[in-house]
């Protein structure tokens, strides 16, 4: 088998395996959802403002 | 390199098909959708890989890579582009690869776009379809690899078998293969339906695939029939050859399946029938392949030296055993459904149709296997010929026509007889009377033919009545013009009226079959140059034998003028190609198509001098109804098959494509020459009036044939550029001088010549008789000459007495003039 054919074969195998295995790949993380979750979490830990508008000490 | 790439692609395909089966099974077992999805991806990728393998073989064929054994055996540098493409399926290895590719691609389409009812069936269908593809790929890889190399590459390939060098070859095998492959899809989904116990809805979901299979097989069979008629030169179109039957058998079961699914959709009945028919259709494609590639049956079409028949037999047994087992296990699921005991109802008529089509299938199958069966059972081969098949299947076809007439008039419920009495019996009986009368008018009077034509009229009237009633209803609804109403009807109810169009096609085909089978005419005729010969109602005149060297063969053709009742019809060129390498003689018939019949000439041989030719003359009565019916049948099938697109533009494209396809088919049948040459007029026959002419002579005088009435006139077409004409001139001059004292005139008509050339020739040979130039070939056309020299001897009464094609000697001419002079003298006395 010539080197060209070998390379071609390897290329096809890689492409096919990648395509066939696609359903098993983990879905990519949803960045928007992560940011929104972080913002919500941070918001829960923020100190509440004083009634007269001054910051509590 | 291409060969290695092909082998790599096939190996990967096999692995991928195996993975597809395993992944789908695992997905079903675990319920994990990711495995099912991965199996589907494997199916799509498999189609891509098989497509790439086909592309590799095509590249090798188009690039003349003769180091590849398959290319060396089936291609050659001189083959035109389209034949190099068709070489892909001309041999066993290539055809299996192509089949495997179609199997992969149609499987991918079927599981990617399933109809909603078929979605739950997809996982099991994926298993089965990948299994079938894997079987084909394994066959190709281990037993029939088209990519094997030769130790030494030849400089030139063997080329395609001369019989296969026909434009139809580009369409005929692919159409059959699509049909065979498409039948695997309903089979796979039917088995999936059994496995999942969802036997009710699969036919509705799989209907497009059944229609595709039916349509493709029908187109393939029709193309095959036309190819046989145009190329093989035996004058027929269907020889009941086992390989032809191998295509017909699944078409019959597919027809039955399409009818059975209608009742399953309407009445929830025929579950078992439809499952059995789906299994039978698929099994028959395997059987056909096994039979043609195993040496089991002898046929001109069978693949010689094939070693894969056994594997197809194993696949056939596996399919039948598996399906039978599954049907037995699910027998409880198949019970039930509405059932009607009335035979004279729509359901009953459909049941009879299924029964008849099944009987026909069994009859054809038995006839195909009869030589083998009788050899095994009695030690003696009994070959069932066309007469056997006609006798056995004829009454069954007739019964189908009878049902075809009854079915449209029967209601879906009981009281069908009353309905029939009210609606249609007058129409049916009128049809059954009119057609035999028309047949009698055409002089077709055999009792069996008249019965056949009565059935044709019966079924035709019922079909026509359906269209007329449909148009009436549409007009009442929309107040549209009749043609618009028909158009709306065809658009709105494609399936129903597509089906009726198919019936109309079958009826027209039946007319053609009746004519050709019951009124065969074949006669061997030996024709002498320029001598009219009567064959049947036609007069044939052999004018010349032409020959021409081609790339790898010698082409010979006879030029034959055809007359009927003294009227010139056409000039035909029946051909014979001789291939010295293989010592093959391929005859290509010439035919003149007519509404009542085709005249069909085959060149059988000729003598060394080329002045005598042997022809086989056939007259094929009503054959064009067969081809017309075939086109109507395909049009109906396409109408029923074509999906209703949401975008109007797509519908328009579909319509234009369909019309274009049918127009091309019609042109191929009736527009192309088929060895007939268009000619304004033929030569006048002996005894016919000689066409009048006025010819300006070189000396400025004008001569008119009509003014020479009472004298014998020798009209010689010649040219100063033509060596045989120049050789003939001294003889003509000699006779002219010898007969000066008699009422004989000579007229030389210079054809395709110049004044100076003619004058030089006249001076050189001392010609003194009248000579003129035929400007614009006006006179030559009226006399229908095909070359020079040609001589017409015209009697004193203005009729043609003798015609000579080719050079004439003084002796011959004198003898004929003496006879004419003697006759003139006796008439004067």
Interface residues (C-beta under 8 A of the other chain):
Chain A: X1 X2 X4 X5 X8 X9 X12 X13 X16 X19 X20 X21 X22 X23 X24
Chain B: X1 X4 X5 X8 X9 X12 X16 X19 X23 X33 X34 X35 X37 X38 X41 X42 X44 X45 X49
